């Protein structure tokens, strides 16, 4: 699940660039056999991010953390595929 909110709009000349703050929560895992699937073995994770719409496309910086001390920092520029 992802939620975000527009915080402000930065204007540079004739350009209007909305600024966002958001967060996500998720759960998942990978199992070798169907018989291994169990809700108690789901790995929980979440992230927080800031971003803006620019003339180059969306740009955002995010930090994510999962159980077992796994974490990542992301910088995206442009559309995701």
Protein Blocks (a to p, Z undefined) as FASTA:
>chain_A
ZZdddfbdcdehjbccddddddddddddddfbfklgcfklpccddddddddddfkbpcdd
dddddehhiacddddedjdZZ
